[in-house]
Amino acid sequence: MNCSVKRILISGVMSGSGKTTVTVTLLGLLKKKGLKVNAFKCGPDYIDPLFHEKVLSIPSGNLDPVFQDEELMRCIFGEKSRGSDIAVTEGVMGYYDGLSFGSAEMSSYECGKILKSPVILVINAKGMSYSLIAVLKGMKELKEDSNIRGVILNNIPESVYLGLKPVIERETGIRLLGYLPHVRGAEIESRHLGLFQPGETDDPEGKIKKLVDAGERSLDLPGILQISEEAGNLSYDENYREKLIKEAGIEDAGNIPVAIARDEAFSFIYEDNLDILKRCSVKPVFFSPLRDRELPKGIKGCIFFGGYPELYLKGLSENKSMLSSVRNALSSGLPCLAECGGYMYLHETIYDTGGEGYRVTSFFPGSEASFSGSLRHFGYVSLSTENDNPFVKKGESLKAHEFHYYDTTKEGGVMDIRKISGRGSAYRGMTLKSNTFAGFPHFYYYGNLPLIKNFLELCRRRDS
C-alpha cells in the first residue's frame, strides 16, 4: 500500500521546548479548519497522546523505533493515516536524542527519516535572541539529512518574533512559521511522571481553546501546510501485523475474554496493545478497580497496565470487594500481566507521596511500594532469563521501558534486566507468583510477541 498523506513531525531542541503545547495548538487549528487529522507520538509516552485525543476525539498512536521495526512503523502510520488530510507526529526529548549519548539512534530524527516526514522544530526562545541562530544552525547542519524545514518560536511576544524573523531566516535559511506567546491560563502542569493528564486538568477544553485562539493569530498555518506537502511517498505492507503474529506462532485465542483494568488510576495503555489482542481474537473486557465491585465474570485472564494508582489510593483501598476479588482470582491461578502501577496494586501497601499508607490487594503479602522522590529506573531495557517460566522461555528476550519514582520491597528476581543503551549495571526484577507476571517494566506487545503468545496459551488452558 502507498501512503501519500501530508505530514509533519514537530520536534524540539530538548525536553521542555514546548512540543506538546505547540502540537496541541496545531491539532486544534487543523481541526478548526475542517481537516481530518491524525496524531502520533514518538517514543514510549502515554500522556501526550491523551492530549492529542482530547483535541481530535480519536486515539493517537505511538511510533517507537526501539519496539517497532521500520516496516511495522510504516504500517501503523499508514493504516491509521488512511483517509486523513494530514498527520502530525510529536517528537520525544530533543530531535537527535536517542538511546545513547554518542548517536541519534532511535531518536525523533530516525522516526522522521523512516516516515519521510518534513520536520518543524520548536524552540523555547524566552531569554534568547541572536543566539538562536547558533542553535538552529547546529540543529540543521549536524546531519545533512536533518530535513528541518521550519521553526516555531515558543514563549515569546509578537514584537520579539517580528524582530527575530528576518535575521534568523537570512542567517540560517530556515523558514520561521510563527510563534506561540505565553498564554495565561492555558499552562499544562507537570509532576513526577510528566504532564498532568487531560482529565486531571482544570477545564482542559478551555485551555485548548485559548491555545488555538492564540495560535490562530500567531502561527503560519498556510506555511505549515505547505511544508507538510513535501513529505515523501511511503509504502507499507498492510498485512504486516498479521504476518508478525503468524511468525510468532500465536494462535487465534477463540474470543477468550480477558479483563483489562482501565480507569483514572490505570490509564497508561498503548492502543497497539489492545490492537494485537483483538487481532488474536481476544475479547477485551474493561473494568474499573476504582468503581466496579469485582472482576468481570467468565474471564480467562487479566491485565493491569500502569498509571497513577498513588493518586487514587483512598478509592482503591476502600473498594474492599474488588481487592478481594482480584486477590482470590490471581491466587487461584488466573493468568495475569501487571506492569508498573498495576504491579503496585498487587502489593499489600502503597504509600502516597506524603508517606501515608493504604492497603490494597495484598496478592504479594508483606510487600510495600513507596515514593522515593527521584527516578529509580529510567529508559529502555531488555529482559532475559536462564530458566523457563510460564511467560518467558530460556533464550527469549523482552524489550520494555521503565520510568518510575516508586520503590518496592518486592523487587523480584525472575529476570535479568539491562539498559539497552549499555549504560549502568544489570539488575534483577519481575515477580512470578502462580500465573501472575508482574514488575515495573512497561511492555509494548508488538515488540514482545513471545510474551503474548505464552500469556494467551495460559489463558487458553484456563478455558479448557
N, C-alpha and C positions, 0 to 999 in steps of 0.2 A: 504494500500500500504506500501511496505517496501522501505526505503531509506538507501542504503549502501554506498553512495558516500564518498570518502575520504574527510576529512575536518579538519580544524584547526580554532581556534579563536586567533586572535592577540590582546592582551590586554596590558595595561601599568600600571605602578605603580601610575601614576597620569596623569592629562591632561598636555600636553606638553612633554610627554615622546618620541614622535616621531612615534606614532601608524600609522598615515596616511602616513607618508613618507616611513616607512617600508612596510606597506601594498601595497602601490602603486608600490614599487620596487619589491616586491614578486609577485604581479599580473603580472607585466611585464616580470619577469623571467619565470614564469609558461607558459605564453602565448608564449614566445620566444621558449620554449622547445617543443611547439606544442600541449600542453594540452588544453582541453576545460575547461574553468574556469568560475565559477560564484562567485559573491561577494555579501556580505551583510554588513550592519552597524547596530550595537546595538544602540538603543535609537532614539530620535526624531531629527535626523540630516538630513539636506538637501544637504549640501555642500560636505561632504566626499563622499557620493555616486556618485556625479558628477565626482569626480576624478577617482573612480572605473570605471565608464562608459567611461571616456576618455581613459583609458588603454585598456579596454576589448571590447569597441564598443557595449555593451549591457547594459541595465539598471541594476543598483544594486538594492538590496531590503533592507527594514528596518525591523528589528526584535526588538520588544519592549514589554517586559512583563507587562508594565502598560496598554497598549492599546490592547494587544493580550493575550488571554488565551493560555495555553500550547498547546492545540490541534491546534489552529489556527496558532501558531508559527511553529509547526512541519509541518503543511500543507503547509504554504507559503514556508518554507525552502525546503521541499521535492519536491514540484511541480516545483519550479524554478531550483532546482539542478538536475532534471531528465535528464539523458543523459550526465551529466558533468563528467569529470575525477576527479575534486577536487573543493571544495567550501571553500572560505576564508571569514571569518567573522571578521570585525574590531570592537573592543570593544569601550566603551564610558567611558570617565573620567578614574579613576583608577579602577582596576579589581573588587574590592569589593565595590565601591562607588555606592550607590543606593538612595532610597527615603529618608532615614533618617540618622542621624549621628550615630545611635546606632545599625545598622544592615546592612547586604548585600542584603536586599530585593530589588528586581527589578534592580539588577546590571548586569554587564557583566558576573560575576560569575554565576548568575542564568541562564542567556542565555546559557552559556556553559553547565550547567547541563541539561537543557531541550533538548539541541541539542546533548548531549552525545559527546561533542567535546573536544579533547585534546587542551590544551592552551599553547601558546608560549608568554612569557612575553617580553615586550620591556622596557628597562631602558635607560634613558639618563645618560650615565656613565661619562660625562665630569666632571672632577674635583673629581672623586671618584676612589678608588682602593679597599683596604681591607674592607672598609665599605659596599661595595656591598654585601658581604656575609651576613651581618646582615639584609639588606633589603630583599634579596632573601629568607633567612631562614624564616623571618617573613611572607612574602607573601605565601610561600609554606605551612607553618605549622599553619597558622591562621585557616584554615579549613582542616579537614582530607581528604575531597574530593575535594581539590583545583584543581586537575587534571592539574597542571602546569607541563608540560613535557619538556620544554626547555626555553631558554632565548636568546635574541638577544641584544647585547650592542650597543647603538646608540651614535653617535657623538664622537667616539674615533679613534685614528690611529691604524694601524696594530700592531705596536710594543707594545702598551699598552695592546691590546687584547691578544696577544700571551703570555704576561707575566701573565695576569689575568686568562686565561683559565684553566690551571691545578690546580691552587689554588682554584678557585671557584667550579670547579667540585668535587674536593676532599672534600671540606668543606660542600657543600650543597647537593651533589648528583643530582644536576640539570645539564642537558646537555646544553652546550653552542653551539649555532647554527650559530655562526658567529657574525659579527659586521657590522655597516654601518658608514663609516667615514663622516665627514662634506664634502659635495660635493659642491664646489663653483659654483655658477651659477644655482644651482638646488633648491634653497630655495623656499618654498611655503609660501608666505607672509600672514599675518593676519591683521584683522581690527576689528571693534566693534562687529560684529556678528560672528566672526570666520575667517576661511581661505578665501582668495580671491577665487572666482570661477574660474574653468579652463579657461573659455572664457575671463576672465579679466586678466589673467596671461600672461606675455610676453613669447611667444614660449613654451607653455606647453608641446608639443611633444618633444622639445629639452631637457627640464628639465627632463622629464620622461626617455628619452634615457640615459641621464647622470647618473641618479639613477640606472637604470638597468645595465648599464656598470659597475658601482661601485659594485653593489650587486652581479654581476656575479663573481667578484673576491673575495668578502668578506663574502658572505652568504653560509652556508652549505645546499644547496638545496637538495641533497640526504637525509640528516638527517631530514630536514623539511618534505619531502615526506614520509619518514619512519614513522615519528610521526603521520602524517595525516592518516595513515593506522590503527592506534589504535582506531579510532572513533567507537563507538558502533552502532549497527543496530538500525535504527529509523523507527518506524511505524507511519502512519498517515492516516486519513480518507480523501480520495481525493474528497469527496462530502461535506466536512465540510463547505466550504464557502456558498454553495447553501443552506445548512441546516440553517445556521445563518440568511441568507436573508429571507428564508421562515418563520422561527420562529418569525422574527421581523415584519411579516405581510407586507413586501414590495412587491407590485405588479409589474409585468412587465410594464415598462414605455412605451412600444409600440413604440420604436425607436424615442422617443422625443428628438429633438435637443437641446442641452444645450451648450451655448458658454462658453469657458474656456480661460481666459487670460493666454498666455504663450509666454514670450519673455525674454530678458535680465533683464527687470525690475521685472518680476513676474515669478520666477523660482523655488520657494520653494513648490514643488509638490510631494507628496507621490505617487509612481506608484500604490500602492494598492488603493488609492482613485480613480484613473482612472479605475482600475480593477473592483471595485464594481459597478461603474456607468455603465460600459459595460455589466456586468453580469445582471444588472437590465434593459438591453436593452435601455439605454440612448445612444444617438448618440453625442459624444463629437465633438464640432466644435471649433477648436483652432483659436485664433485671437491675434493680437499684438496691445495693446494700444499705442505702440510707432509708428508703421508704417501703420497700417490699418486706413482707413478714418472713418469707422463707425462699429457698431456691425454687426455681420453676420445677414443676412436676415432669417426670419422664425423661429427664436429661441424661445423657451418657458421658458428658464431660463438662469441664468448667474452665473459664479463662478469666483471670484477674489482671487487667492491664494496669499501667501506672497512673499517676495523677497526684492529687493533693489530699490524701486522707487526713494529714495532720491538721488541715483547716476545718475538718468536719468531724472531729473526734467525739464531740458530745453526742451528735446524732447517731454516729456509727456505734458507739458504745452502749447507747440506750436501746438500740434495736436488738434486744436480747434474743428474740426468736430467730432472727436472721443469723446472729452469731452462732447459735446452737445448731441451726440447720446446716451452715457451712462446715462447722467442726465435725458434725456427725457424718455428713456426706463424704468429706475427704478422708475421715478416719475409716470409713467403710470401703475405701478404695476407688472412689470416683476419680478418674483421671483429671488432673488439673495442672495448668500452666499459670504461674503467678510471677509478675515482674515488678520490681521497684515498689511503688505504693501498694500494689496488690500483694506483694510479698510481706510488706509491713503489716498489712491487715491480718495476716495469718499468725502474727506474733501474739503473745499474751498481753503485752502492754506497749502502747505507743505514747511517748511523751510529746506534748506540743512544744512549740518554740519557746514557751515560757517556763517549761520544766514540769508542767502538771501532767500526771499520768492517767491514761484511760485504758480500761480493759477492753480488748477486742476478742477475736475468735479463740485464741489460746490453742490453735492447732499445733503450734510449736510450744509446748509448755515451758514456762520459765523464761521465755525469750523476751527481750526488751529492745525497742527501737527508739533512739533519742536523737534530738537535733544537735549537730556538732558545731554549727556556726561557720563551717567552712566546707569547701568541696572535699569529699572523701576520695572519690574516683571520678575521673572525667576523661571522656574520649572513646574512640573506637577500640574494641577489644576482640581477641579471638579466644575461644574456649575449647579445650580438648580434655580427653580422659584416657587413662591407661587401662581402665576397666569398663566393660559393658554395663550399661544401666538401661532401664526401660525407655529412656528418652534419647540417649546418645550412645552409639556403639563405639568401641575402640576403633580408632582410625578415622572416625568422623570428626569434623571440626565445625564450630559455630562462630558466627560473627555477631557482635552486638554493640550497643552503645551504653555507656554509663554516665550518669550525671545526677549526683545526689549529695545532699548535705546531711543525710541521716546515717548514723552508725547503728550496728546491731550486735547483740551478744550471741546471735545465731548466724555467724558469717557462713558457715557450711564449708565443706571441703570436698565436694563431689568432682569439681572441675579445676583444671589449671587455667588461670586467666592471665593473658598477656596483652599489653598495649600493641595494637597493630603497627604503630609507629616505631616500635622497638625501644621506646623510652621507658625507663623505670624497670623495676624487677617484677617477676611473675608473682602471683598470689593465688591462694585457693579460695574458691567460692562456690555458690549454688548449693542448695539443700535438697535432699531427696528423702521423702517420707511417704510410705505407702505408694500411691501413684501420683504424688504431687511433686513437681519440679519447680523450685522457686529460688529467686535471688534478685539482686539489684539490676542485672543487665536487661536492657530492652532489646527485643528481637524483632527484626523485620523478616517476615515469613518467607518471602520470595528468595531471600538470601540465606535461608536456613531450612531448606526443603527436607533434609533428613529428620530434623526435629518434628516437623509437621507430620511427616509420614509415620514416625513412631508414636506420636500422640494420637493420631487418628486410628492406628491399629489397636491401641489400648482402649479407645472409645468403642471400637467395633467389637472387641472381645466382651466389653461390658454389655453390649447389646445381644450377645449370643447366649 
